[in-house]
Amino acid sequence: MSYRVCFVCTGNICRSPMAESVFRARIEEAGLDGVVEVDSAGTGGWHEGDGADSRAVAVLEAGGYGSDHTARRFRAAWFSRLDLVIALDSGHLRDLRRLAPTPEDADKVRLLRSYDPAAGDDPDVPDPYYGRLDDFEECLEMVEAASHGLLAAVQRELEGRAA
């Protein structure tokens, strides 16, 4: 049975697709593709059916990541099939925990930067949508920094399942 991770931001066209692409690359590098499934969604449905923001695509491609993406809205019913729901900022964390049908589902929600020890007291990945290209580059750096800790946490979880 696969371990399922879903990254969630507001519109699912910037931060969460970037996190999805980066983490999918980490999963493939670790030889866990086929064991871990990665996707993303938004708390709102404004961009459903759209591709990722062109600036996010440019930054991902410049970093060597894939960028094939179609935006969608997160649904409460998905909690039952997900192992981990990764919020990109504190507002998403709050919204997702409120949406969770059970306390156990709410416990599945974590902040991405909680997996980056260097994040300190700044738990949020800022929304680059209204910014410039360098804001998207900064977003990618934050996502990459947290992805290593997230990978380690998922690997520990998978080892616990095997035991």
MDAnalysis code that builds the backbone (N, CA, C; Angstrom):
import MDAnalysis as mda
import numpy as np

u = mda.Universe.empty(489, n_residues=163, atom_resindex=np.repeat(np.arange(163), 3), trajectory=True)
u.add_TopologyAttr("name", ["N", "CA", "C"] * 163)
u.add_TopologyAttr("resid", np.arange(1, 164))
u.add_TopologyAttr("resname", ["MET", "SER", "TYR", "ARG", "VAL", "CYS", "PHE", "VAL", "CYS", "THR", "GLY", "ASN", "ILE", "CYS", "ARG", "SER", "PRO", "MET", "ALA", "GLU", "SER", "VAL", "PHE", "ARG", "ALA", "ARG", "ILE", "GLU", "GLU", "ALA", "GLY", "LEU", "ASP", "GLY", "VAL", "VAL", "GLU", "VAL", "ASP", "SER", "ALA", "GLY", "THR", "GLY", "GLY", "TRP", "HIS", "GLU", "GLY", "ASP", "GLY", "ALA", "ASP", "SER", "ARG", "ALA", "VAL", "ALA", "VAL", "LEU", "GLU", "ALA", "GLY", "GLY", "TYR", "GLY", "SER", "ASP", "HIS", "THR", "ALA", "ARG", "ARG", "PHE", "ARG", "ALA", "ALA", "TRP", "PHE", "SER", "ARG", "LEU", "ASP", "LEU", "VAL", "ILE", "ALA", "LEU", "ASP", "SER", "GLY", "HIS", "LEU", "ARG", "ASP", "LEU", "ARG", "ARG", "LEU", "ALA", "PRO", "THR", "PRO", "GLU", "ASP", "ALA", "ASP", "LYS", "VAL", "ARG", "LEU", "LEU", "ARG", "SER", "TYR", "ASP", "PRO", "ALA", "ALA", "GLY", "ASP", "ASP", "PRO", "ASP", "VAL", "PRO", "ASP", "PRO", "TYR", "TYR", "GLY", "ARG", "LEU", "ASP", "ASP", "PHE", "GLU", "GLU", "CYS", "LEU", "GLU", "MET", "VAL", "GLU", "ALA", "ALA", "SER", "HIS", "GLY", "LEU", "LEU", "ALA", "ALA", "VAL", "GLN", "ARG", "GLU", "LEU", "GLU", "GLY", "ARG", "ALA", "ALA"])
u.atoms.positions = np.array([
    [0.834, -1.180, 0.000],
    [0.000, 0.000, 0.000],
    [0.879, 1.243, 0.000],
    [0.548, 2.186, -0.837],
    [1.328, 3.415, -0.977],
    [1.157, 4.337, 0.215],
    [2.183, 5.127, 0.453],
    [2.144, 6.218, 1.419],
    [1.816, 7.460, 0.609],
    [0.791, 8.193, 1.007],
    [0.294, 9.308, 0.190],
    [0.495, 10.642, 0.900],
    [1.107, 11.585, 0.159],
    [1.381, 12.933, 0.656],
    [0.739, 13.937, -0.294],
    [0.032, 14.915, 0.279],
    [-0.573, 15.973, -0.525],
    [-0.130, 17.331, 0.023],
    [0.425, 18.166, -0.844],
    [0.841, 19.524, -0.494],
    [-0.312, 20.473, -0.800],
    [-0.568, 21.418, 0.109],
    [-1.714, 22.310, -0.065],
    [-1.311, 23.766, 0.169],
    [-1.662, 24.619, -0.808],
    [-1.540, 26.068, -0.653],
    [-2.901, 26.674, -0.972],
    [-2.947, 27.922, -1.361],
    [-4.230, 28.594, -1.572],
    [-4.887, 28.198, -2.894],
    [-4.221, 28.487, -4.006],
    [-4.836, 28.251, -5.310],
    [-4.293, 27.071, -6.073],
    [-3.239, 26.429, -5.555],
    [-2.615, 25.267, -6.186],
    [-2.003, 25.602, -7.545],
    [-1.415, 26.799, -7.648],
    [-0.707, 27.146, -8.884],
    [0.721, 27.623, -8.628],
    [1.112, 27.824, -7.371],
    [2.473, 28.311, -7.080],
    [3.198, 27.387, -6.104],
    [2.941, 27.607, -4.823],
    [3.701, 26.920, -3.778],
    [3.498, 25.415, -3.752],
    [2.249, 24.967, -3.731],
    [2.035, 23.518, -3.609],
    [2.495, 22.737, -4.833],
    [2.323, 23.234, -6.071],
    [2.890, 22.465, -7.178],
    [4.418, 22.456, -7.152],
    [5.017, 23.535, -6.651],
    [6.474, 23.548, -6.525],
    [6.913, 22.495, -5.512],
    [6.217, 22.449, -4.364],
    [6.547, 21.461, -3.342],
    [6.323, 20.043, -3.856],
    [5.240, 19.846, -4.585],
    [4.959, 18.531, -5.165],
    [6.091, 18.089, -6.091],
    [6.532, 18.967, -6.970],
    [7.592, 18.625, -7.932],
    [8.911, 18.320, -7.235],
    [9.271, 19.153, -6.275],
    [10.530, 18.954, -5.544],
    [10.477, 17.653, -4.756],
    [9.386, 17.426, -4.037],
    [9.320, 16.217, -3.212],
    [9.241, 14.968, -4.071],
    [8.564, 15.041, -5.189],
    [8.536, 13.889, -6.097],
    [9.961, 13.547, -6.545],
    [10.770, 14.561, -6.823],
    [12.168, 14.326, -7.205],
    [12.939, 13.671, -6.054],
    [12.702, 14.132, -4.808],
    [13.384, 13.532, -3.649],
    [12.979, 12.068, -3.495],
    [11.696, 11.780, -3.704],
    [11.182, 10.411, -3.602],
    [11.836, 9.522, -4.662],
    [11.942, 10.026, -5.882],
    [12.578, 9.249, -6.957],
    [14.047, 9.013, -6.654],
    [14.752, 10.047, -6.175],
    [16.171, 9.901, -5.826],
    [16.374, 8.852, -4.739],
    [15.414, 8.751, -3.823],
    [15.503, 7.797, -2.717],
    [15.031, 6.401, -3.123],
    [14.588, 6.248, -4.368],
    [14.110, 4.957, -4.839],
    [12.749, 4.575, -4.278],
    [11.964, 5.582, -3.897],
    [10.663, 5.321, -3.283],
    [9.475, 5.602, -4.205],
    [9.757, 5.950, -5.478],
    [8.632, 6.130, -6.394],
    [7.971, 4.761, -6.550],
    [6.679, 4.743, -6.531],
    [5.935, 3.491, -6.501],
    [5.540, 3.109, -5.082],
    [6.259, 3.646, -4.098],
    [5.941, 3.403, -2.691],
    [5.261, 4.635, -2.094],
    [5.713, 5.819, -2.514],
    [5.163, 7.082, -2.028],
    [4.513, 7.822, -3.199],
    [3.267, 8.208, -3.013],
    [2.549, 8.990, -4.018],
    [2.498, 10.440, -3.545],
    [2.739, 11.369, -4.463],
    [2.801, 12.789, -4.139],
    [1.869, 13.554, -5.066],
    [1.060, 14.441, -4.483],
    [0.240, 15.331, -5.292],
    [0.044, 16.640, -4.547],
    [-0.826, 17.495, -5.077],
    [-1.056, 18.792, -4.443],
    [-2.462, 19.275, -4.736],
    [-2.879, 20.280, -3.969],
    [-4.210, 20.860, -4.133],
    [-4.217, 22.243, -3.498],
    [-5.324, 22.940, -3.663],
    [-5.493, 24.269, -3.074],
    [-6.657, 24.287, -2.106],
    [-6.617, 25.220, -1.166],
    [-7.744, 25.359, -0.243],
    [-8.953, 25.961, -0.949],
    [-8.705, 26.679, -2.029],
    [-9.786, 27.289, -2.813],
    [-9.798, 26.732, -4.223],
    [-10.898, 26.950, -4.910],
    [-11.043, 26.388, -6.248],
    [-10.907, 27.382, -7.382],
    [-10.351, 28.569, -7.107],
    [-10.279, 29.626, -8.119],
    [-9.559, 29.205, -9.385],
    [-8.545, 28.374, -9.261],
    [-7.699, 28.025, -10.413],
    [-7.889, 26.585, -10.875],
    [-8.923, 25.904, -10.394],
    [-9.130, 24.511, -10.776],
    [-9.072, 24.351, -12.289],
    [-8.289, 23.375, -12.728],
    [-8.147, 23.096, -14.144],
    [-7.035, 23.867, -14.826],
    [-6.485, 24.887, -14.154],
    [-5.386, 25.678, -14.720],
    [-4.049, 24.974, -14.502],
    [-3.092, 25.346, -15.309],
    [-1.730, 24.890, -15.081],
    [-1.078, 25.728, -14.002],
    [0.140, 25.375, -13.644],
    [0.894, 26.143, -12.655],
    [1.225, 27.522, -13.217],
    [1.420, 28.474, -12.335],
    [1.838, 29.824, -12.706],
    [3.116, 29.723, -13.549],
    [3.207, 30.518, -14.604],
    [4.359, 30.434, -15.513],
    [5.672, 30.728, -14.808],
    [5.645, 31.568, -13.774],
    [6.871, 31.848, -13.024],
    [7.293, 30.640, -12.198],
    [6.329, 29.924, -11.631],
    [6.631, 28.700, -10.896],
    [7.226, 27.663, -11.843],
    [6.640, 27.539, -13.022],
    [7.145, 26.600, -14.029],
    [8.580, 26.951, -14.415],
    [8.843, 28.239, -14.659],
    [10.187, 28.672, -15.058],
    [11.208, 28.351, -13.980],
    [10.872, 28.612, -12.730],
    [11.794, 28.356, -11.620],
    [12.006, 26.853, -11.431],
    [10.939, 26.081, -11.533],
    [11.075, 24.621, -11.415],
    [11.965, 24.067, -12.520],
    [11.697, 24.477, -13.749],
    [12.491, 23.964, -14.872],
    [13.950, 24.391, -14.760],
    [14.201, 25.618, -14.318],
    [15.582, 26.076, -14.128],
    [16.288, 25.257, -13.040],
    [15.513, 24.754, -12.084],
    [16.071, 23.927, -11.020],
    [16.168, 22.455, -11.371],
    [15.718, 22.099, -12.583],
    [15.795, 20.712, -13.023],
    [14.609, 19.856, -12.616],
    [13.505, 20.494, -12.259],
    [12.317, 19.757, -11.824],
    [11.261, 19.732, -12.910],
    [10.391, 18.722, -12.844],
    [9.259, 18.639, -13.745],
    [8.221, 19.678, -13.361],
    [7.362, 20.021, -14.317],
    [6.387, 21.074, -14.038],
    [5.002, 20.786, -14.600],
    [4.710, 19.540, -14.921],
    [3.392, 19.182, -15.434],
    [2.400, 19.227, -14.280],
    [1.372, 20.073, -14.388],
    [0.483, 20.276, -13.249],
    [-0.878, 20.787, -13.713],
    [-1.925, 20.334, -13.028],
    [-3.269, 20.871, -13.202],
    [-3.836, 21.138, -11.814],
    [-4.238, 22.388, -11.575],
    [-4.735, 22.792, -10.256],
    [-6.060, 22.120, -9.922],
    [-6.230, 21.855, -8.619],
    [-7.478, 21.297, -8.124],
    [-7.688, 21.751, -6.681],
    [-8.877, 21.571, -6.196],
    [-9.231, 21.991, -4.840],
    [-9.211, 20.793, -3.909],
    [-8.657, 20.992, -2.720],
    [-8.615, 19.932, -1.712],
    [-10.028, 19.644, -1.202],
    [-10.326, 18.374, -1.036],
    [-11.639, 17.933, -0.554],
    [-11.486, 17.180, 0.775],
    [-12.392, 17.411, 1.692],
    [-12.352, 16.755, 3.006],
    [-12.354, 15.234, 2.872],
    [-13.035, 14.716, 1.867],
    [-13.116, 13.268, 1.673],
    [-11.752, 12.648, 1.393],
    [-10.785, 13.448, 0.966],
    [-9.458, 12.915, 0.652],
    [-8.683, 12.492, 1.897],
    [-9.020, 13.047, 3.046],
    [-8.265, 12.731, 4.261],
    [-8.160, 11.234, 4.491],
    [-9.214, 10.497, 4.210],
    [-9.221, 9.063, 4.490],
    [-8.182, 8.295, 3.686],
    [-7.777, 8.817, 2.538],
    [-6.801, 8.108, 1.709],
    [-5.396, 8.694, 1.800],
    [-5.235, 9.786, 2.553],
    [-3.929, 10.432, 2.679],
    [-3.263, 10.080, 4.009],
    [-1.941, 9.981, 3.967],
    [-1.175, 9.742, 5.185],
    [-0.655, 11.042, 5.778],
    [-0.392, 12.011, 4.907],
    [0.197, 13.270, 5.346],
    [-0.310, 14.382, 4.444],
    [-0.749, 15.487, 5.050],
    [-1.208, 16.656, 4.321],
    [-0.289, 17.797, 4.736],
    [0.438, 18.332, 3.774],
    [1.463, 19.339, 4.072],
    [0.959, 20.727, 3.680],
    [0.756, 21.570, 4.683],
    [0.312, 22.946, 4.476],
    [1.532, 23.829, 4.228],
    [1.377, 24.786, 3.313],
    [2.496, 25.672, 2.985],
    [2.560, 26.903, 3.882],
    [1.459, 27.224, 4.567],
    [1.540, 28.304, 5.553],
    [0.537, 28.056, 6.675],
    [0.617, 28.882, 7.704],
    [-0.213, 28.702, 8.902],
    [-1.701, 28.833, 8.616],
    [-2.065, 29.688, 7.674],
    [-3.473, 29.812, 7.290],
    [-4.007, 28.522, 6.681],
    [-3.200, 27.900, 5.836],
    [-3.603, 26.614, 5.241],
    [-3.717, 25.551, 6.323],
    [-2.766, 25.562, 7.247],
    [-2.781, 24.597, 8.353],
    [-4.098, 24.710, 9.118],
    [-4.469, 25.922, 9.480],
    [-5.711, 26.175, 10.216],
    [-6.921, 25.714, 9.391],
    [-6.969, 26.104, 8.122],
    [-8.104, 25.744, 7.263],
    [-8.231, 24.228, 7.092],
    [-7.118, 23.569, 6.893],
    [-7.146, 22.124, 6.683],
    [-7.548, 21.377, 7.947],
    [-7.041, 21.813, 9.085],
    [-7.423, 21.144, 10.336],
    [-8.902, 21.349, 10.630],
    [-9.440, 22.496, 10.272],
    [-10.868, 22.763, 10.452],
    [-11.701, 21.894, 9.505],
    [-11.172, 21.628, 8.318],
    [-11.862, 20.835, 7.310],
    [-11.830, 19.335, 7.625],
    [-10.854, 18.924, 8.419],
    [-10.670, 17.499, 8.712],
    [-11.902, 16.913, 9.403],
    [-12.394, 15.773, 8.901],
    [-13.597, 15.162, 9.479],
    [-13.399, 14.587, 10.882],
    [-12.160, 14.202, 11.216],
    [-11.900, 13.583, 12.525],
    [-10.634, 14.184, 13.129],
    [-10.458, 14.036, 14.445],
    [-9.198, 14.482, 15.064],
    [-7.980, 13.761, 14.484],
    [-8.145, 12.501, 14.126],
    [-7.042, 11.751, 13.520],
    [-6.650, 12.350, 12.168],
    [-7.639, 12.774, 11.411],
    [-7.362, 13.420, 10.127],
    [-6.671, 14.762, 10.347],
    [-7.096, 15.522, 11.326],
    [-6.461, 16.807, 11.636],
    [-5.002, 16.612, 12.020],
    [-4.692, 15.491, 12.675],
    [-3.307, 15.194, 13.062],
    [-2.403, 14.897, 11.872],
    [-2.987, 14.620, 10.718],
    [-2.200, 14.353, 9.506],
    [-1.641, 15.636, 8.890],
    [-2.139, 16.787, 9.309],
    [-1.762, 18.060, 8.701],
    [-0.521, 18.626, 9.398],
    [0.476, 18.962, 8.588],
    [1.735, 19.525, 9.101],
    [2.154, 20.700, 8.226],
    [2.944, 21.597, 8.808],
    [3.534, 22.698, 8.044],
    [4.809, 22.220, 7.368],
    [4.989, 22.573, 6.118],
    [6.178, 22.144, 5.387],
    [7.460, 22.568, 6.085],
    [7.537, 23.824, 6.498],
    [8.798, 24.318, 7.070],
    [9.092, 23.739, 8.448],
    [8.150, 22.999, 9.027],
    [8.438, 22.319, 10.297],
    [9.489, 21.224, 10.086],
    [9.727, 20.861, 8.839],
    [10.736, 19.854, 8.503],
    [12.093, 20.474, 8.185],
    [12.217, 21.784, 8.330],
    [13.472, 22.502, 8.074],
    [13.954, 23.118, 9.381],
    [14.986, 22.529, 9.998],
    [15.470, 23.061, 11.276],
    [15.942, 24.512, 11.183],
    [16.342, 24.953, 10.012],
    [16.816, 26.332, 9.841],
    [15.668, 27.336, 9.744],
    [14.424, 26.862, 9.658],
    [13.277, 27.767, 9.522],
    [13.053, 28.595, 10.781],
    [13.455, 28.077, 11.918],
    [13.318, 28.819, 13.169],
    [11.878, 29.177, 13.473],
    [11.641, 30.449, 13.784],
    [10.308, 30.923, 14.157],
    [9.472, 31.354, 12.954],
    [9.943, 31.079, 11.755],
    [9.239, 31.499, 10.538],
    [8.679, 30.260, 9.837],
    [7.459, 29.834, 10.229],
    [6.941, 28.557, 9.722],
    [6.334, 28.598, 8.329],
    [6.130, 29.783, 7.765],
    [5.395, 29.893, 6.513],
    [6.291, 30.033, 5.287],
    [5.847, 29.443, 4.182],
    [6.430, 29.711, 2.877],
    [5.588, 30.857, 2.303],
    [6.177, 32.052, 2.146],
    [5.395, 33.196, 1.667],
    [4.835, 32.966, 0.256],
    [3.660, 33.516, 0.017],
    [3.006, 33.392, -1.276],
    [3.712, 34.295, -2.290],
    [4.314, 33.718, -3.328],
    [5.032, 34.536, -4.310],
    [4.138, 35.110, -5.411],
    [2.858, 34.775, -5.420],
    [1.965, 35.084, -6.539],
    [1.979, 36.555, -6.946],
    [1.940, 37.457, -5.990],
    [1.901, 38.882, -6.323],
    [3.297, 39.497, -6.373],
    [4.316, 38.658, -6.323],
    [5.685, 39.142, -6.315],
    [6.375, 39.011, -7.657],
    [7.690, 39.009, -7.562],
    [8.540, 38.913, -8.753],
    [9.129, 37.508, -8.861],
    [9.859, 37.281, -9.913],
    [10.470, 35.976, -10.137],
    [11.366, 35.569, -8.970],
    [12.091, 36.523, -8.381],
    [12.971, 36.150, -7.271],
    [12.180, 35.679, -6.049],
    [10.906, 36.069, -5.921],
    [10.064, 35.543, -4.846],
    [9.782, 34.060, -5.086],
    [9.617, 33.674, -6.331],
    [9.426, 32.261, -6.671],
    [10.717, 31.477, -6.423],
    [11.848, 32.086, -6.718],
    [13.132, 31.441, -6.448],
    [13.323, 31.216, -4.952],
    [12.954, 32.209, -4.142],
    [13.036, 32.073, -2.688],
    [12.098, 30.972, -2.197],
    [10.910, 30.911, -2.779],
    [9.956, 29.863, -2.442],
    [10.565, 28.487, -2.724],
    [11.181, 28.340, -3.881],
    [11.807, 27.064, -4.233],
    [12.905, 26.701, -3.235],
    [13.704, 27.670, -2.832],
    [14.763, 27.407, -1.850],
    [14.191, 26.898, -0.529],
    [13.097, 27.507, -0.077],
    [12.463, 27.071, 1.172],
    [11.901, 25.660, 1.036],
    [11.279, 25.390, -0.095],
    [10.714, 24.070, -0.350],
    [11.827, 23.021, -0.387],
    [12.905, 23.321, -1.079],
    [14.027, 22.374, -1.153],
    [14.611, 22.114, 0.228],
    [14.775, 23.159, 1.015],
    [15.361, 23.001, 2.349],
    [14.509, 22.091, 3.230],
    [13.202, 22.230, 3.139],
    [12.306, 21.417, 3.967],
    [12.130, 20.005, 3.420],
    [12.333, 19.820, 2.129],
    [12.053, 18.519, 1.522],
    [12.963, 17.412, 2.045],
    [14.165, 17.745, 2.437],
    [15.082, 16.718, 2.966],
    [14.581, 16.181, 4.308],
    [14.155, 17.086, 5.194],
    [13.607, 16.659, 6.480],
    [12.304, 15.903, 6.322],
    [11.472, 16.343, 5.375],
    [10.220, 15.639, 5.114],
    [10.494, 14.237, 4.590],
    [11.454, 14.110, 3.692],
    [11.813, 12.783, 3.184],
    [12.261, 11.871, 4.322],
    [13.095, 12.377, 5.210],
    [13.555, 11.575, 6.345],
    [12.381, 11.136, 7.219],
    [11.420, 12.032, 7.439],
    [10.248, 11.695, 8.249],
    [9.401, 10.620, 7.573],
    [9.214, 10.729, 6.271],
    [8.438, 9.726, 5.536],
    [9.171, 8.380, 5.553],
    [10.479, 8.403, 5.394],
    [11.240, 7.157, 5.441],
    [11.106, 6.479, 6.808],
    [11.149, 7.266, 7.891],
    [10.960, 6.699, 9.232],
    [9.568, 6.084, 9.365],
    [8.573, 6.767, 8.823],
    [7.202, 6.269, 8.875],
    [7.084, 4.945, 8.107],
    [7.713, 4.881, 6.947],
    [7.678, 3.650, 6.159],
    [8.398, 2.509, 6.876],
    [9.510, 2.818, 7.524],
    [10.225, 1.788, 8.299],
    [9.361, 1.274, 9.444],
    [8.614, 2.192, 10.080],
    [7.712, 1.797, 11.158],
    [6.600, 0.878, 10.680],
    [6.142, 1.087, 9.469],
    [5.100, 0.228, 8.899],
    [5.638, -1.162, 8.614],
    [6.908, -1.228, 8.209],
    [7.511, -2.506, 7.841],
    [7.829, -3.357, 9.082],
    [8.000, -2.699, 10.208],
    [8.393, -3.430, 11.431],
    [7.264, -4.218, 12.028],
])
